[in-house]
Amino acid sequence: MFRSFLGALALERNRKCGQKTVVVFKSNRSHLSKSVLLMRFKANALWRWSNYLQSRDAPGRPLVLINIDETNVKLVPQEREGHVSKRAYRLFVQGMPMGRNASLSAQRSTITHVAAMCDRADFQTLLPQVVLVGANQVSEERLARLRMAAPACARIWRYSKGWMSTSVMVRYMRLLGKCLKDFRQTYRFILYVDVLKAHISPVVLRVASAENIWICVLPAKMTWALQPCDTHLFACYKRMLTEEFQRRSGLTSTGEISWELMLDSLWQVILVLLQGRDWAHAFESVGLARMQTRISLRTKSKLRYERDPPPVDSSLPALADFEQIFPKGVTVPIHELFLPIERFLRGEHAGNVALMDEDLADEPARARSVNPWFGRTRRTSAQIQSAASSIPTPARPWTPPQPKSPSPLPPPQEPPSQSATAASSTQCPPHLLPHSRLPIGRRLPAPRRSSSRLLESDASVASLPPGHATQQ
């Protein structure tokens, strides 16, 4: 558009001067950067995986695409600058404070909302909306009152920390499977999650397979462009929540801030926004539905596509695709991701068959005795290097080696000069017997003594009665 404007301006100026001008523009095509190519590669990997999961089913069976993500809800929403009424301006002139009287702990206090959305309006009311609160924020008695005021689709879970974890995700998967239990045989459910560690844990994937929910993971660092919750939901969600909270707090006499007021505003946003709209266009615009035929211009601009992206097939993704989707340093749980595909390949009526790995999800982890020095010595470090290049085998429990009994020592060699002492050693006390040990090193020479003293000592030993020892 800018080039055509410059060309028209040049032609109009030269027409007035009576000159004939030919406007030529040189091509300014720049090469794509490495980051743009990486974004496109991740998007193609996600679309290929999504197409593969959507094509692995009986023809004509309807699909339900679900996306869940967490967002924090503040007790004191951040209010932006804007216009104020005349009454508020008079209060400001009189010296009255214009902000809310909230403590620092109240300003930092947040809870977590696990938002769920799908591409079918009839299933949107069945999806659970879970709110995670901390133990220091809401007491047990207060929690019972909040649950009574919550709508049917909302759940309030109280933990020591109001954050998402693996145990919370396992509980959420079982709740989601319970809500969709009556439609397992007639519909196929595909759940899109990001690469949060709690989302892609092998335990969570096994529980999702047991609930007949297929998992598709969104690429790392690409949720801002490819996740429906981030691209279409959370912006208007935050705006409506702030406006509803301000409206409800303005109706109170004191303008106090409480979790009851914030949760009432949250329930209203869930009923009006999440359940009152059809989110099918959100999945189509990011390429997760209809084989990427309705990608929005906004998604194309994020991925730097001037035209429609090339078509993506529905074949099995390669291992390089999974390595680009998952973050670096994370082991790709290939076996757990394809457990639902194994269920599908077993037959049409294999929905009620429980796989062996799915049964292990309910069992607690057993403690195994492991050698703490394995890999720290020369012998075991070589074993680790050889095991890394081969197929992994289950390690045997380490048992400490049994101490070996010492071998008996041979009898000591007695010198001929001590024959008299050895003859009477059976009658001597134990503490006066000579030490019985093997000679080590070179034998030391005996001390020199005169022949007269040697004869006197032998005579004195011979004259002593039995049971007495010699004293020198």
N, C-alpha and C positions, 0 to 999 in steps of 0.2 A: 504493500500500500504506500509506503514511504517513497519507494522508487518510482511508482507511477505518478505520485504527486510531484516529484522533482521533474520528471519528464514532461508532464503537462505544463508545469510552470516555465520550463525552458522553451517549449514550443510556442506558448502564448507570448513570451517576451520577444522571440525572434520573428513571430508573425507580425507584430506591431512594427518592427524595424524593417520588414520586407526581406528578410533573409531566410534561407532554407537550411535547416539544421537537422542533423540526424543524431539522435541521442543513443549512445551505446553504453551499456553497463557491463562491467566485468564481473565475472562470477566470484563470489566471496564465500564459497563453501569451505567450511572449516572441518577438520577431522574431529570425530567424536572422541571425547576424553575417555580415560579408563573407567572413571566412576559411572559414566552414562552407559557404557557397555556392560558393566557389572550389574547395574540396575535392570537392564533389559534381559540379561541372562537369568537373573533371579525371577523376574516376572514370567519369562517363558517356562522356567522350571515349575513354578507354581501352577501355571495354567495347564501344563501337560499333566501334572499330578491330579489336578482337579478334574480334567477331562477323562482321565483314566478311571478315577473312582466313579464318576457319573455314568460311564459306559459299562461298568462291571455289574450289570443287573439285568433283570428280565425286561424285555421291551414293553413299553407302556406303563411300567410301574412308576408312580409319581415320586419325585424327589423333594425333600425338604432340606434346604440349606440353612444352617444355623451358625451364628457367630457370637462368641462371648468374649468379653474383655472387662478388666477392672478399671474403675475410676474412683478417685478420692472425693469425698464430700466433706467440706469444711463446715464447722459449726458457725463460723462467722464468714459468710461469703465476701469475696473481694469486690468492693464497690468501686466503679470507675467514676471519673469526673463527668459531670453533666449539668443540666439546668436544674435550678431549685425554684420553689414557689416564692411568692412575695412574703408569705408568713414565715417561711424558713429564713428568708433574708433579714426580716426584722429581728428574728431571734439571734441571728449572727451579729447584727449591729449592736444588739444589747449585751453581747458578750457570752451568749449561750453556746455551748459546744455543738458542733454540727455532726460529729461522728458518734459512734456507738460506744457506750461505756462497757468495754469487754476487757477482761484480764488477758495477760500474755498467754496463759495456759489455755484459755478459751479460744484465742486466735490460732493457736497451734493444734488444737484438737481436731482430728479428722477421723472419718470412718470410711469403709470401702464398700462400694456397690458393684456387685458382679452383674453387669448388664448383659442381657441376652436378646437377640433379635434374629428373625428368620424372614424368608422371602414369601411366606404365605400368611395372610392376615388371619385365617381361621386357626392356625397353630400358634400365633403370637400370644394369645391369651393363656395358652397352656404352659408356656415357658416360665420357669421359676426366676424371680428377681430376688437375689440373696443380698442381704446387708450384713457386713461383718463389723462388730463393735468390740471394743476392748473391755476387759474386766474392770479397769479403773475409770471407765466412762459411764457405764450403766450397771446398776446393781441388779440383783435377781428380782427383787420386788418391782423395781421400775421396768425391768425387761418384760415381766408378765403383763403390765399395763400397756406397754408399747405393742406387744404382739396382738392384743385384743383390738387395737385400733388399726392394725395393718390390713390391707386387702387380701383376697384369697391367694393371689399369685405371689405375694411377698413373704419372705422368710427372714428372720433376724437370728443370727447365730452369734453367740458370745464366746470369745476366746481370750486368752491372756493378752494377745496382741491382735488387733483388728486387721491382719494382713493375710494375703493369700499364701498358702503353703500346700505341701503335697497331701497332707491328711485332709485339709479343707477341700482340695480339688477332688479327692476320692469320694468324699461325702457328697459333693455337688454332682459328680457323675452318676452316682446311685440315685440321687433325687431326680435328675433329668431323665434317667431311664425309667423311673417309676411314673413320672408324669406322661411319658410317651409309650407306656407299656401296651396300651390297647391298640396301637397303630403299627406295631412292629411287622406284622405279616402283610400289610397293605401299602406301607410307605417305606422309603429308604431315607435315613437321616445321616447327613454328612455335617460334621462339626468342624469349623475353622477356628483355630487357636493360634496365638503367637508362640514364640520360642521361649517363653518364660519357663524356668526350670521346673516349677510345679506343674506346668501344663504337659510337658513332654516326658515326665517320669515314666519308666517302664511299668510301675504299679498302676498309674493312672490309665495308661494305654490298655493294660489287661482288663481293668474294670470296665472301660469303655467298650471293649470287644465283647465282654460278657453281657453288657446291656444292648448289644447290637447297634452301636453307634460307631460310624466310620470317622476317623480323624484325618484331617488335612492341616498341615502346619504351614503358616505364613512365613515368608522369608525373614531372616533377621535384618533389622534396620530398614524395613520396607513397609511397616504397618501404616505409616503416614500416607502412603499412596495406594495400598492394596487391601487394607482392612476396612470393611464397611462401618464398623463402630467408630473408627477414627475419622473417616472421610465424610460420613453423613449424619452421625448421631450426636457425638459428644459436644460439638460446638453449640447447637441449638439446645441440647440438654442443659449445659451450664447456664446459658442465658435465661431459659425458662425457669430454672431452679432459683436463680438469684432474684428474678422478678417476683416469683411467687412467695419467696421468703420475705422480701421487702413489703409486699402487700399484706401478708398475714401479720408481720411484726408491727406494721403501722396501725392495724386494727386494735392492738392491745393498748391498755391504758398506760402501762409503764414502759413498753418497748423492750421487755426483757428477752434474753436469748436463752433458749433451752433446746434440748434434743427432741422434745415432743413437738415443738414448733418446726424444727428442721425436717423431721421425718414426715410430718403431715404435708409439708411442701413437696417432699420427695415422692410420696404416694400420689399426689396430684399430677406430678410430671410423668410418672410411670403410666397412669391411666390415660392421660391425654396424649402424650407424645409417643411412648413406646407401643402401647396397645391401640392407639387411635389412628395410626398411619400404616400404610402399606410400604414395606421396605424392599420390595422386589427390585426396584430400580437401583438400590444401593449395591446389590450383588451383581447386577448386569453392568453397571458403569465401571466397576473395577475388574471385569472379565472373569468372574467366578460363575457365571450362568450364561446359557445360550451360546456356548462355544466361542466366546469373545467376539460376537457379532454386534454388540451394542455397547462397546467401550465409549465412555464419555470423552469429550474434548479435553476436559480437565485432567483425566488420567493420562491421555496421550501427551499433553504438555508436560506433565511431571516426568514421564519416561522419555521425553524429547522425540516423540514420533510426529513428524509433519503429516504423514498419511496414516492409513490404517496399518496396524502391525501385521506382520506375516502370519498366516494361519498356523495354528499349533495342533498337532495330531493328538490322539488319545492313546498312544502307545505307553508301555511301561517305562517310567522314568529311569534314566541311567543313574549309576551311583554318583557321578559328578553333579547331577542335579540335586540330590539330597545333601551333598557336601556344601553346595552353595546356599541351600535353604537353611541348614542348621548353622549356628555360630561356630567359630573356630574353637578347637579344644573340647568339643562335645561329641561323645560317642553317639552315632546315629542308631536308634533302636529299630533296626530294620525288621527283626522278627516280631516285635510287638506291634509295629505299624501295620503289618500285613496279616495279623490274626483274623480280622473280619473277612479278608479275601480268602483265607483258608476255609473259613466257615461257608462262604459262598460257593467255593469250588467243591465242597463236600456234597452238595445237593440242594434242591429247592426247599426241602423240609428240614434243613439242618439248623433252623433257628433256635430249637430247644436243646441242641447238643452243646454241652459245656466242654471246652478244651481243657487239657491238662494244665496249661500255663495260666488259664483263667482261674482255676481252682486255687492256684498258689497265691493269688492276690489276696485272699482272705486269711491266709495263714501268717502268723507273726514270724518275724525274722528270727532264726535260730542262731545262737552264738556258737561259733566254731573256734576250736583251739588252733591258733596259727603260730608258727615258729617266728618269734620276733626278730631273729637274726637271719631270716631267709632273705638273700639278696645282698647282705652286707659282707659276706666272706667271698673268697676267691672261687670256691667250689660252687656256691649257690648263685653267684652272679653270672657265671657261665650258663647255669641252668635257666635263668631268666631270659638271657639273650637267645638261647635255643628255643625256648617256649614261645617267645614273641613272634618268631618266624614260622611257627607251626600252628596246627589247629589246637585251640585251647581245650584242655581236659580238666575235669574237676580235680581240685587239689585234695590230697589225702590229709587227714588231720595229723598234726605233728605230735609225736610222743617223745618225751625226754629220754635220752639213752640211760640204760641201767648201769650203775657203777660196777665195774669188774672187780672180783675178789683178787687181792694181791697173791702172787705166786709164792709158795713157801721158799724161804731162803735156805741155802745149803749150810751144813754145819761148818763152823769156823775151823781154820787150820791152826792147830796149836803148835807153838814152837817147842822144840825138844827141851829147852832150858826150863820150861814151866811144867814139867811132868809131875812134880810133887804138888804144885798148886792145883792141877787138874785132878789129881787123885783124891784130894780132900775137898773138891768143889761141891760134891754132893752133900756134904755136911755143913757148908757155909750158908749164912743168910743170903737172901736174894739180892739185897742192895750192895753186897760186897762181891758178887760174881762179876767176872769180866764181861764187857760188852760183846755180844755176838753179832757182828756185822761184817760184810764183805770189805776187803781192802780196796781202796779207791786210789788210783794213781800209783806212783812208785813207792815201794816200801822203804820206810825210813830205817836207817841203821840203828841197832841197839846201842845203848850207852855203854861206854867202856868201864869195866870194873876190874880191880886187881884179883888175882887168883886166890889170895888169902882171904879177902873179904867174901868172895863167892863161896869158899868152903865153909866159912863161919855161918853164913846165912843158910846154907843147906843143912848144916848140923843143927841150927836152932829150930828149923822147921821140923826136922825129924824128931827132936826131943819134945815138942809140944804135944799135949794130950789131944785126943779126937774132939772135934767141936770147937776148937779155937782157931783163930785166923792169925796170920802173920801181921806184925806191925813194924813198919820201917820208919 
